[in-house]
Amino acid sequence: MAFWKALWTGIVIFFSYIWSLFLTWGTILIAPIMSPTLLWILVPVWLSWFFSEFFQEKKSTSFGNAITNGVVPLWVGIDWTRFLVTGLIDRDIIFNLDIFIKFIICIVVFIYGLFVIVLGIKAVAYAHYVGRIREITYVIIMFTPIIYGVIEISFKAVFSMILFFPLFYYLIELIDYYTPDPEAIKADNNQGNNNSGF
């Protein structure tokens, strides 16, 4: 009897922790509602993601798309750094361990964008995976609230980002699968009608 009680307690604790991670992840996703200043950088990223995901990369990512997608984290890494440096200069931000970690995140995201661009230029097959707009958007959506100080950087926040990435990925995959191909994709694949006008 004690064994089953201990087992049940362990299961409840485990799922309570998973639920708290899910809530942390959800809080990161809705952070722009809490702080509209995030919209300045996230709206272009969301728009780029939407149009690329459903009009260019529904089936796969080309090397050209990967190169273009790589510019997004490259530029976002620069803008995040600009935000932090401006805060330090204006003394709105005090340099501490959190700010140092944020600078590291900026550098990593910048290097990630550069890496994707180089892979695309060199036509390395791996670019089809790491250069997809879905992955790039996810990284930016998750880390922007942390860089801007809306969400505190913590192991729990980063762990929730990693743990629930497959949920994000396969939810979009499901939407891709069940939504019909836009005319632009059909035309690119020579499946649509060959209208030359509007």
C-alpha positions as CSV (number, residue, x, y, z in Angstrom):
1,M,0.0,0.0,0.0
2,A,2.8,2.4,0.9
3,F,4.5,1.6,-2.5
4,W,1.4,2.5,-4.5
5,K,0.9,5.7,-2.5
6,A,4.6,6.7,-3.1
7,L,4.2,5.8,-6.8
8,W,1.0,7.9,-7.1
9,T,2.7,10.8,-5.2
10,G,5.7,10.6,-7.6
11,I,3.3,10.6,-10.7
12,V,1.4,13.7,-9.4
13,I,4.7,15.5,-8.6
14,F,6.0,14.7,-12.1
15,F,2.9,15.9,-14.0
16,S,2.6,18.9,-11.8
17,Y,6.2,19.9,-12.8
18,I,5.5,19.3,-16.5
19,W,2.3,21.4,-16.1
20,S,4.3,24.2,-14.5
21,L,6.9,24.0,-17.4
22,F,4.0,24.2,-19.8
23,L,2.7,27.3,-18.1
24,T,6.2,28.9,-18.2
25,W,6.3,28.1,-21.9
26,G,2.9,29.6,-22.4
27,T,3.9,32.8,-20.5
28,I,6.9,33.2,-22.8
29,L,4.6,32.8,-25.9
30,I,2.1,35.5,-24.6
31,A,4.8,37.9,-23.4
32,P,4.1,40.4,-26.2
33,I,0.7,40.9,-24.7
34,M,2.3,41.8,-21.3
35,S,4.8,44.0,-23.0
36,P,3.8,45.5,-26.4
37,T,7.4,46.9,-26.9
38,L,8.3,43.3,-28.0
39,L,6.0,43.7,-31.0
40,W,8.5,46.1,-32.6
41,I,10.8,43.2,-33.3
42,L,8.4,40.3,-33.2
43,V,5.7,41.4,-35.7
44,P,8.2,41.4,-38.7
45,V,9.4,38.0,-37.5
46,W,5.9,36.6,-37.2
47,L,5.0,38.0,-40.7
48,S,8.1,36.6,-42.2
49,W,7.4,33.2,-40.6
50,F,3.8,33.1,-41.7
51,F,4.5,33.9,-45.4
52,S,7.6,31.7,-45.6
53,E,6.0,28.8,-43.8
54,F,2.8,28.6,-45.8
55,F,3.9,30.0,-49.2
56,Q,7.5,28.9,-49.6
57,E,8.4,26.2,-47.1
58,K,5.2,24.1,-46.8
59,K,7.0,21.1,-48.2
60,S,10.7,21.9,-47.6
61,T,13.3,24.6,-47.5
62,S,15.5,25.5,-50.4
63,F,19.0,26.7,-50.0
64,G,17.9,30.2,-51.1
65,N,15.2,30.2,-48.4
66,A,17.7,29.0,-45.8
67,I,20.1,31.9,-46.8
68,T,17.3,34.4,-46.5
69,N,16.1,32.9,-43.2
70,G,19.6,33.1,-41.8
71,V,19.5,36.9,-42.2
72,V,16.6,37.0,-39.6
73,P,18.6,35.8,-36.5
74,L,21.6,37.6,-37.8
75,W,19.7,40.9,-37.7
76,V,17.8,40.1,-34.5
77,G,21.1,39.2,-32.7
78,I,22.4,42.7,-33.7
79,D,19.2,44.4,-32.6
80,W,19.1,42.6,-29.2
81,T,22.7,43.7,-28.7
82,R,21.8,47.3,-29.6
83,F,19.0,47.1,-27.1
84,L,21.3,45.9,-24.3
85,V,24.1,48.3,-25.1
86,T,21.7,51.3,-25.2
87,G,20.2,50.2,-21.9
88,L,23.7,50.1,-20.4
89,I,24.7,53.5,-21.8
90,D,21.4,55.1,-20.6
91,R,21.9,53.3,-17.3
92,D,18.4,51.7,-17.6
93,I,20.2,48.3,-17.3
94,I,22.9,47.4,-14.7
95,F,25.6,45.0,-15.9
96,N,25.4,41.7,-14.0
97,L,25.4,38.0,-14.7
98,D,22.0,38.0,-16.3
99,I,23.0,40.8,-18.7
100,F,26.2,38.9,-19.5
101,I,24.2,35.7,-20.3
102,K,21.9,37.8,-22.5
103,F,24.9,39.1,-24.4
104,I,26.0,35.4,-24.9
105,I,22.5,34.6,-26.2
106,C,22.8,37.6,-28.7
107,I,26.2,36.3,-29.9
108,V,24.9,32.7,-30.2
109,V,21.8,33.8,-32.2
110,F,24.0,36.0,-34.4
111,I,26.4,33.1,-35.1
112,Y,23.4,30.8,-35.7
113,G,22.2,33.2,-38.4
114,L,25.7,33.4,-39.9
115,F,26.0,29.6,-39.8
116,V,22.7,29.1,-41.7
117,I,23.7,31.6,-44.3
118,V,27.1,29.9,-44.9
119,L,25.5,26.4,-45.0
120,G,23.0,27.7,-47.6
121,I,25.7,29.4,-49.7
122,K,27.8,26.2,-49.6
123,A,24.7,24.1,-50.4
124,V,25.2,21.8,-47.4
125,A,22.2,19.6,-47.0
126,Y,22.0,20.3,-43.3
127,A,20.8,23.8,-44.2
128,H,17.4,22.4,-45.0
129,Y,16.9,21.5,-41.3
130,V,18.6,24.3,-39.3
131,G,17.7,27.0,-41.8
132,R,14.0,26.4,-41.8
133,I,12.0,29.5,-40.9
134,R,10.0,27.5,-38.2
135,E,13.1,26.8,-36.1
136,I,14.5,30.3,-36.6
137,T,11.2,31.9,-35.6
138,Y,10.9,29.7,-32.5
139,V,14.3,30.7,-31.2
140,I,13.6,34.4,-31.7
141,I,10.0,34.2,-30.2
142,M,11.4,32.4,-27.1
143,F,14.4,34.5,-26.4
144,T,13.1,38.0,-27.2
145,P,11.1,38.3,-24.0
146,I,14.2,37.2,-22.0
147,I,16.5,39.7,-23.8
148,Y,13.9,42.5,-23.2
149,G,13.6,41.6,-19.5
150,V,9.9,40.7,-19.7
151,I,10.7,37.1,-18.7
152,E,13.5,36.3,-16.3
153,I,16.2,34.0,-17.6
154,S,16.2,30.7,-15.7
155,F,16.8,27.0,-16.1
156,K,13.0,26.4,-16.0
157,A,12.4,28.9,-18.8
158,V,15.1,27.4,-21.1
159,F,14.1,23.8,-20.2
160,S,10.4,24.6,-21.1
161,M,11.6,26.0,-24.4
162,I,13.5,22.8,-25.2
163,L,10.8,20.5,-23.9
164,F,7.9,22.0,-25.8
165,F,9.7,22.7,-29.1
166,P,8.3,19.4,-30.5
167,L,4.8,20.5,-29.6
168,F,5.3,23.8,-31.5
169,Y,7.0,22.0,-34.4
170,Y,4.4,19.3,-34.9
171,L,1.4,21.6,-34.4
172,I,2.6,23.7,-37.3
173,E,3.4,20.5,-39.2
174,L,-0.2,19.4,-38.7
175,I,-1.6,22.8,-39.9
176,D,0.7,22.5,-42.9
177,Y,-0.6,19.0,-43.7
178,Y,-4.3,19.8,-43.4
179,T,-4.3,23.2,-45.1
180,P,-4.5,23.2,-48.9
181,D,-1.5,24.4,-50.9
182,P,-1.7,28.0,-51.9
183,E,-1.8,28.9,-55.6
184,A,1.7,30.3,-55.3
185,I,3.1,26.9,-54.3
186,K,1.1,25.1,-57.0
187,A,2.3,27.5,-59.7
188,D,5.9,27.1,-58.5
189,N,5.4,23.3,-58.8
190,N,3.7,23.8,-62.2
191,Q,0.5,22.3,-60.8
192,G,-1.6,25.4,-60.9
193,N,-3.2,27.1,-63.8
194,N,-0.9,29.2,-65.9
195,N,-2.5,32.6,-65.4
196,S,-0.3,35.4,-66.6
197,G,-2.5,38.2,-65.3
198,F,-4.1,39.1,-62.0
